[in-house]
Amino acid sequence: MNILVAADGSAYTKRMLAYLAAHDEWLGPAHSYTVVTVVLALPPRAIAALDKALVASYYEDEAEKVFKPIRAFFERQGMKARFISKVGHAAEHIARSADTGKFDLLVMGSHGHGNLVNLVMGSVTAKVLAGCRTPVLLVR
């Protein structure tokens, strides 16, 4: 199975990884994993004022902050993963990556907010579910 793992480096990502480890009988090393993180884009005025190499380095550094502990997790579990980072809105990139990458499953942590909070703030999870045709496993 080809599995996309959406990660933001939060405690919810750590719970999702713990879930993967605890259920290795069906989410173990026999599968192909790709980990995606989305870095929030800098404001256009900041990008215009900064060197392109500096902006690219910033995005890479921010992604690596998320990836470093996840790389260690996958190594400890004896699982191989590919790591990709995107820049922009998380929900859009995660849903698009899941669909265009021909993944069999998207695994992501959920903050577990109620409907009232989602109504006021919006939810990356809700937006991914609405914009993605790939089956999603949410870990709360």
C-alpha positions in Angstrom: 0.0 0.0 0.0 1.2 3.5 -0.8 0.6 5.7 2.3 0.9 9.5 2.6 1.6 10.8 6.1 0.7 14.5 6.7 2.8 16.0 9.4 3.1 19.4 11.0 5.4 18.6 13.9 2.7 19.1 16.6 1.8 16.8 19.5 -1.0 15.5 17.1 1.7 14.4 14.7 3.4 12.6 17.5 0.2 10.8 18.5 -0.4 9.8 14.8 3.2 8.3 14.7 2.6 6.5 17.9 -0.6 5.0 16.3 1.4 3.9 13.3 4.0 2.2 15.6 1.3 0.5 17.7 -0.5 -0.9 14.6 2.5 -2.2 12.7 0.6 -5.4 11.9 -1.3 -3.4 9.2 0.7 -0.2 9.0 4.2 -1.6 9.1 7.3 -1.6 7.0 5.7 -3.6 4.2 4.2 -0.4 2.9 5.6 2.6 1.0 5.5 5.8 3.0 5.7 9.5 1.9 5.7 12.2 4.6 4.5 15.6 3.5 4.6 18.9 5.5 3.5 22.3 4.4 5.3 25.4 5.4 3.2 28.6 5.6 4.3 31.0 2.8 6.0 34.2 3.8 4.2 37.4 3.0 4.8 38.6 -0.6 6.4 41.8 0.5 8.9 39.9 2.6 9.7 37.6 -0.3 10.2 40.5 -2.6 12.7 42.1 -0.2 14.7 39.0 0.5 17.2 37.0 -1.6 15.6 34.0 -3.3 18.2 31.7 -1.8 17.5 33.0 1.7 13.7 32.4 1.2 14.4 28.9 -0.1 16.7 28.2 2.8 14.1 29.4 5.2 11.4 27.0 3.8 13.9 24.1 3.8 14.9 24.8 7.4 11.2 25.0 8.6 10.4 21.7 6.8 13.4 20.0 8.3 12.4 21.0 11.8 9.3 18.9 11.2 11.1 16.1 9.4 14.0 15.5 11.7 12.1 13.7 14.5 10.0 11.9 12.0 13.0 10.6 10.1 14.3 9.2 13.5 10.9 7.6 14.1 10.9 5.8 10.8 14.4 4.6 11.3 13.6 3.2 14.7 10.6 1.4 13.2 12.7 0.0 10.4 10.5 1.8 7.9 11.6 3.8 4.9 10.0 7.0 3.9 10.2 9.7 1.3 10.0 13.3 2.5 8.4 16.1 0.6 7.7 19.7 1.6 5.3 22.2 0.1 4.8 25.9 0.6 1.4 27.5 1.0 -2.0 26.4 2.5 -1.7 23.0 4.2 -5.1 21.6 3.4 -4.8 22.4 -0.4 -1.4 20.8 -0.7 -2.2 17.8 1.4 -5.4 17.0 -0.5 -3.7 17.6 -3.9 -0.7 15.5 -3.0 -2.9 12.6 -1.8 -4.9 12.6 -5.1 -2.1 13.3 -7.6 0.4 11.0 -5.9 -2.0 8.0 -6.3 -1.8 7.2 -2.6 -4.0 4.4 -1.2 -4.3 6.0 2.2 -3.7 9.4 3.8 -2.9 9.3 7.5 -3.0 12.5 9.6 -3.4 13.6 13.1 -6.5 15.6 14.1 -6.7 18.3 16.7 -10.2 17.0 17.6 -11.8 20.5 17.8 -15.6 20.5 17.9 -17.9 21.8 15.1 -18.1 25.3 16.8 -14.4 25.8 16.7 -14.3 24.5 13.0 -17.0 27.0 12.1 -15.1 29.9 13.6 -11.5 29.0 12.8 -11.8 26.4 10.0 -10.0 23.1 10.1 -7.2 21.7 8.0 -8.6 18.3 8.6 -12.1 19.3 7.4 -10.7 21.0 4.3 -8.6 18.0 3.5 -11.6 15.7 3.8 -13.6 17.9 1.6 -11.0 18.2 -1.1 -9.5 14.8 -1.2 -10.7 11.6 -2.9 -8.1 9.4 -1.1 -9.3 7.5 2.0 -8.2 9.3 5.1 -7.2 7.7 8.5 -7.6 10.4 11.2 -5.8 9.8 14.5 -7.1 11.9 17.4 
